[in-house]
Structure formats: C-alpha cells, structure tokens
Amino acid sequence: MKTLISVPILRFILLLTMLAATGCSQLIYKPAGWVASDFAQRHLIPDMMNSDRLDSGCALSLAGQPVFSSLDQIADMPADISIMLDLSNGFCLQQQAWEKQLEVIRYQKSGQLSQARDSRIAAQRLWQVAAKRLQNAWVLFEQDQLANRPAGQCDLSEQQQLSWIMGISAGMQAVYSDTQAASGMNVSREIVIKAWKNLPCLDNQRWWGIPNAMQASIEIMLPHLQNTPRNLSQQQDNSANQQSPEALLQTALNTGEQQGIHLAHLLAMQVAINQQNNQQVKQLIRQYANAAPVQQPENGMLFETMAQLQIQAISDQIWTEEIGYRTPPGQLGKFSSDPVAKKETIEIDDLL
C-alpha cells in the first residue's frame, strides 16, 4: 500500500515555504512551479492511480486542488492533475451522499419523517456538490483534449487515453450525480452524447472493459444512438459496433472481471437502477462478490476502489431497505430475500 506524499517531498515543500518567507519568492516561483508540475506528472498521478488509500485521496483532492490551481498561474500544470483531483473529490462526495440516503431509509422505517426529510435534503446537497466537482473535471478534460482535436481523430498516447478514461468517467458520473440531486446543478446531458461519440477511440482491452461498458450503458439508456454514425477515422474495437448494447455490456463485464477491475459492473448496476430492475442489481452484486480474485493491473487500483465502495453502497441501500441495516461483514452478494438453505437434521430415533 503506497503513501501519497513522501518525506522528501514534505521537506521540499518546507524549503519552498522558508525561501518565500525570507524574500526569495520571486526567484523560486517559476522553478517551484516546474518542479511541482514534474512531480505531479511523474509521482502524484501514478501513486494516486495505484493507491487504495481513498481516505488519503479524498483529503488530498480537497486540499490539493487550490494549490495546483494556483501553481497553474506560474507554470503549465498538466490538466490531468486537476481532472484526477476533481474526479476523486466528486467520488468522495458521492460516498457521503450514499450515507445520508441510508439515514433517510432508517428514519422512514422508524416513522421519523422530519429527520428523514432533513437527511434527504442533506443527501441532495452532497449530490449537487459532487455533480459540480465532476462537471469541473469534464470541462477541464474537454478543454484540454477535445476542444482543439480535429473531428474524428483518434491517435492517442497511453497518457492521453488515461486522461480520456478519467475525463469521460467524470462526465458520466456528473450526469448521474445531477440526476440523484434532482437536476439541482443543471448538468448538461450533452456530456453523455459527447462521451459516446469519442469512446471508440479508447482501447477497450487496455482499459479493463470500461469503454465498452460506457458505450453499452449509454445506448441502453438512449436507444436511438445505436444506429447513429460517429465518423471516427480510427476505432480501437470495431466489434463494439456489431453487438447489441446488452451483449456489449456483458462482454465488458467479462473483460473487467478477468482483469480485476469492476467499474463495468458498477456502470451496469447504475443502468439497472435507472430501469428500476432490482433483481438485476442484485444479480450483478452477486456476480461481483463471487468473482475470482485477480491482481489489479497498473493504474487500476483507484478505479477498482471506486467501484468496490460504490457497489458496497448499493448493497447497503438494498439491505437497509429490506432489513433496516447495512450489509453485514461477509454478506456482500447475499440478501434477505434469498432462499435459506435447508439445514440437514438428524432424527434422534435414527440413532437408537
């Protein structure tokens, strides 16, 4: 498990602070910006992508965003940093919103309607802020990667593809969060269309089935897109256009399961929730819980941790609705409505 900020980096930050305090700030601003930019690109982004310390990531995303935004005024900071920090911060706010939604259910069950209403309002506020952070990440991605790119051009480096995965994920989650917030932030649904048009540029196998899962999710929710041309000069996976959205989503689930990244499962659950298909949601949670353990690939831990916690939150909501409390330890993938296995009994007379 990796820590996000090492002792040498903390010493470096302290040195910059001391130099600034002694009147040397004009001499160090630009070099400090260059060093911070290089550090973020070489160490911060890879470390966050490969860390399951989401509590540290949440704290860093909240505190680090204004720091890196200010450094951007004196040095060209990579947009990836702000995109990743806003994506992480938005996810952390989503988790807080899920907790408030559990409170709503418990208060309703106990007849405490005023408290339930208060928790619902608190949850909507958290969804709104999450939508805003995630929309910020999408806007940064769009300005950095899409604005000046010739229409239909798909030649992307490995780093650019990672930026696209983060940016498109943020955009889709911004729309999802805004829906949960009753459209309180008025996030444009055009984000979904723009994401769909550019998804074929991504290598589906390299990115754990996520591009196909996103494409399938969008086409299930917006069926008219299935026969709409995208006019891209290069496509990484032409087979994605030859399958039904349902078959494509299943293929994405298999790919993610084989590679140990289950974000495709989360996207499939969100589609099922949107369709109010509770049985499908449960089946997907069972599939996730029963998947064989696989070592996470490079740059995948952040996405896997996000998927794990969101899937856990969805399971907790089902358990709370049915029983009144969240998923007990070791019970992920099981539900109170499941048939109970009949225990074998031995008649005492048979032993005599």
Secondary structure, 3 states (H helix, E strand, C coil): CCCCCCHHHHHHHHHHHHHHHCCCHHHHHHHHHHHHHHHHHHHHHHHHHCCCCHHHHHHHHHHHHHHHHHHCCCCCCCHHHHHHHHHHHHHHHHHHHHHHHHHHHHHHHCCCHHHHHHHHHHHHHHHHHHHHHHHHHHHHHHHHHHCCCCCCCCCCCHHHHHHHHHHHHHHHHHHHHHHHCCCCCCCCCHHHHHHHHHHHHCCCCCCCCHHHHHHHHHHHHCHHHHHCCCCCCCCCCHHHHHCCHHHHHHHHHHHHHHHCCCHHHHHHHHHHHHCCCHHHHHHHHHHHHCCCCCCCCCCCHHHHHHHHHHHHHHHHHHHHHHCCCCCCCCCCCCCCCCCCCCCCCCCHHHHC
